[in-house]
Amino acid sequence: MRAAYRAILRGNLLEWCDEEPPDLAPERSIEVSVTILDTADTPGTTAAPGAAMAAALERLAATGGPRSFEDAADWERDTREERSLPVRES
């Protein structure tokens, strides 16, 4: 039966956060599977979520935005398909 115990890996040592596995003698070898939960120390992952997207949008805005259309409001009216609503007259 598999059991899960919380621990912190420091170098080659596991430090138990809560309870440690029972009957774990220092001379006993036991196979473990480690899943990395927090990668805050990894370069490039410390920024807040969405920071990369915000930076990209700021760069786009600084260049003047997309130039494939003249007026954004005209482009939206032309692109959007107007439809009559069932309860309104056209």
Rosetta silent file (secondary structure, phi, psi, omega in degrees, C-alpha in Angstrom):
SEQUENCE: MRAAYRAILRGNLLEWCDEEPPDLAPERSIEVSVTILDTADTPGTTAAPGAAMAAALERLAATGGPRSFEDAADWERDTREERSLPVRES
SCORE:     score description
SCORE:     0.000 S_00000001
   1 L     0.000  134.035  179.547    0.000    0.000    0.000 S_00000001
   2 L   -88.283  143.060  177.472    1.328    3.438   -0.925 S_00000001
   3 L  -128.801  151.735 -179.888    1.298    6.249    1.588 S_00000001
   4 L  -114.825  133.818  178.209    1.962    9.957    1.109 S_00000001
   5 L  -132.997  136.412  178.683    4.006   12.073    3.513 S_00000001
   6 L   -79.931  135.597  179.108    4.884   15.745    3.098 S_00000001
   7 E  -150.927  163.240  174.686    8.582   16.564    3.064 S_00000001
   8 E  -116.085  130.244  178.891   11.019   19.207    1.877 S_00000001
   9 E   -92.018  119.243  176.668   13.996   18.153   -0.208 S_00000001
  10 E  -120.859  104.257 -175.439   17.189   20.006    0.757 S_00000001
  11 L    65.389 -115.506  178.543   20.051   18.803   -1.373 S_00000001
  12 L  -106.401   12.151 -177.082   19.998   15.036   -0.896 S_00000001
  13 E  -115.596  139.033  173.235   17.974   15.038    2.337 S_00000001
  14 E   -97.984  126.953  175.241   14.229   14.854    2.893 S_00000001
  15 E  -107.722  121.116 -176.910   12.959   16.820    5.902 S_00000001
  16 E   -70.855  132.978 -179.947    9.518   15.660    7.035 S_00000001
  17 L   -82.290  -46.288 -177.967    6.943   18.467    7.354 S_00000001
  18 L  -113.856 -118.774  177.987    4.344   16.671    9.457 S_00000001
  19 L   -83.020  148.387  176.583    4.497   13.091   10.575 S_00000001
  20 L   -98.427  159.858 -179.332    7.215   10.873    9.222 S_00000001
  21 L   -57.569  139.846  179.469    6.637    7.345    8.007 S_00000001
  22 L   -69.714  154.767  177.299    6.389    4.843   10.876 S_00000001
  23 L    55.955   41.528  179.640    9.171    2.313   11.430 S_00000001
  24 L  -104.191   89.708 -179.473   11.660    4.334    9.423 S_00000001
  25 L   -77.575  145.326 -178.454   15.031    3.355   10.852 S_00000001
  26 L   -57.780  -30.166 -178.032   18.050    5.445    9.763 S_00000001
  27 L   -87.945   -4.807 -177.624   19.811    2.398    8.330 S_00000001
  28 L   -86.085  132.554  175.554   16.762    1.243    6.352 S_00000001
  29 L   -94.209  136.412  179.885   16.607    2.033    2.621 S_00000001
  30 L  -140.642  136.093 -179.963   13.204    2.779    1.187 S_00000001
  31 L   -78.986  136.444  178.851   12.213    3.698   -2.355 S_00000001
  32 L  -129.805  160.309  173.267   10.360    6.995   -2.725 S_00000001
  33 L  -120.557  126.233 -175.190    8.752    8.936   -5.551 S_00000001
  34 L  -111.207  130.349  174.315    9.226   12.703   -5.444 S_00000001
  35 L  -114.772  123.402  179.942    6.936   15.227   -7.133 S_00000001
  36 L   -77.404  118.359 -177.213    8.201   18.807   -7.267 S_00000001
  37 L   -96.303  -33.833 -174.718    5.307   21.012   -6.110 S_00000001
  38 L  -124.320  120.058  179.131    6.915   24.451   -5.880 S_00000001
  39 L  -115.864   36.564 -177.514    9.330   25.749   -8.486 S_00000001
  40 L   -62.640  -24.185 -179.555    9.555   29.338   -7.210 S_00000001
  41 L   -83.547   -7.939 -179.237   13.357   29.188   -7.341 S_00000001
  42 L   -75.463  130.169 -179.802   13.329   28.326  -11.041 S_00000001
  43 L   -59.193  138.641  177.991   14.300   31.336  -13.186 S_00000001
  44 L    88.872   -6.150 -179.333   11.386   32.804  -15.119 S_00000001
  45 L  -111.836    5.949 -177.302    8.655   31.422  -12.872 S_00000001
  46 L   -84.990  -15.840 -178.864    8.756   33.999  -10.090 S_00000001
  47 L   -71.843  155.214  178.985    6.600   36.571  -11.893 S_00000001
  48 L   -64.502  151.376  177.496    2.911   36.825  -11.154 S_00000001
  49 L   -57.872  136.330  179.401    0.588   34.865  -13.451 S_00000001
  50 L    90.124   -6.620 -178.044   -0.203   36.898  -16.524 S_00000001
  51 H   -63.947  -38.689  179.601    2.915   39.060  -16.270 S_00000001
  52 H   -65.787  -40.776  178.532    4.298   37.722  -19.559 S_00000001
  53 H   -65.648  -42.618  179.172    0.996   38.435  -21.312 S_00000001
  54 H   -61.796  -41.346  178.838    0.847   41.952  -19.842 S_00000001
  55 H   -64.294  -41.664  179.101    4.394   42.629  -21.021 S_00000001
  56 H   -64.095  -41.619  178.573    3.569   41.396  -24.528 S_00000001
  57 H   -66.658  -36.740  176.719    0.471   43.608  -24.691 S_00000001
  58 H   -64.345  -40.682  177.575    2.472   46.604  -23.481 S_00000001
  59 H   -64.316  -40.448  178.680    5.041   46.015  -26.241 S_00000001
  60 H   -63.815  -44.071  178.912    2.236   45.752  -28.809 S_00000001
  61 H   -64.680  -36.716 -179.356    0.643   48.973  -27.556 S_00000001
  62 H   -65.691  -28.495  178.977    4.010   50.778  -27.642 S_00000001
  63 L   -85.562   -1.246  178.502    4.379   49.968  -31.347 S_00000001
  64 L   101.079   -0.387  177.803    0.977   51.468  -32.110 S_00000001
  65 L    79.387 -177.516 -179.715   -1.028   48.253  -32.192 S_00000001
  66 L   -64.283  141.540 -179.345   -2.159   46.278  -35.243 S_00000001
  67 L  -113.135   16.738 -176.517   -2.191   48.291  -38.469 S_00000001
  68 L   -80.368   -4.566  176.701   -4.258   45.907  -40.595 S_00000001
  69 L  -142.333  152.468 -176.659   -7.373   48.086  -40.251 S_00000001
  70 L   -74.954  -73.006 -176.642   -7.983   51.832  -40.246 S_00000001
  71 L  -108.014  125.927 -176.046  -10.635   52.560  -37.616 S_00000001
  72 H   -61.171  -40.153 -178.948  -11.267   49.940  -34.935 S_00000001
  73 H   -65.732  -42.566  177.099  -14.976   50.826  -34.581 S_00000001
  74 H   -63.366  -42.609  179.521  -15.560   50.556  -38.357 S_00000001
  75 H   -60.887  -42.958 -179.758  -13.654   47.269  -38.453 S_00000001
  76 H   -64.488  -43.229  179.118  -15.754   45.853  -35.609 S_00000001
  77 H   -62.662  -41.029 -179.481  -19.039   46.905  -37.279 S_00000001
  78 H   -69.811  -35.916 -175.736  -17.937   45.379  -40.589 S_00000001
  79 H   -79.277  -40.246 -177.356  -16.655   42.171  -39.002 S_00000001
  80 L   -71.371  132.803  178.702  -19.485   41.559  -36.568 S_00000001
  81 L   -86.978  110.533  178.544  -22.481   39.904  -38.140 S_00000001
  82 L   -74.790  139.317  177.135  -25.528   41.898  -37.146 S_00000001
  83 L  -135.311  149.923  178.047  -28.636   39.820  -36.669 S_00000001
  84 L   -80.880  141.543  179.761  -32.162   40.780  -35.850 S_00000001
  85 L   -88.637  146.094 -174.982  -33.370   39.761  -32.442 S_00000001
  86 L   -58.531  -31.991 -175.281  -36.643   37.799  -32.186 S_00000001
  87 L   -97.920    1.998  179.754  -38.349   40.359  -29.938 S_00000001
  88 L  -119.403  149.963  176.186  -37.156   43.474  -31.802 S_00000001
  89 L   -82.941  150.821 -178.069  -38.063   44.848  -35.162 S_00000001
  90 L   -75.113    0.000    0.000  -35.273   45.224  -37.695 S_00000001
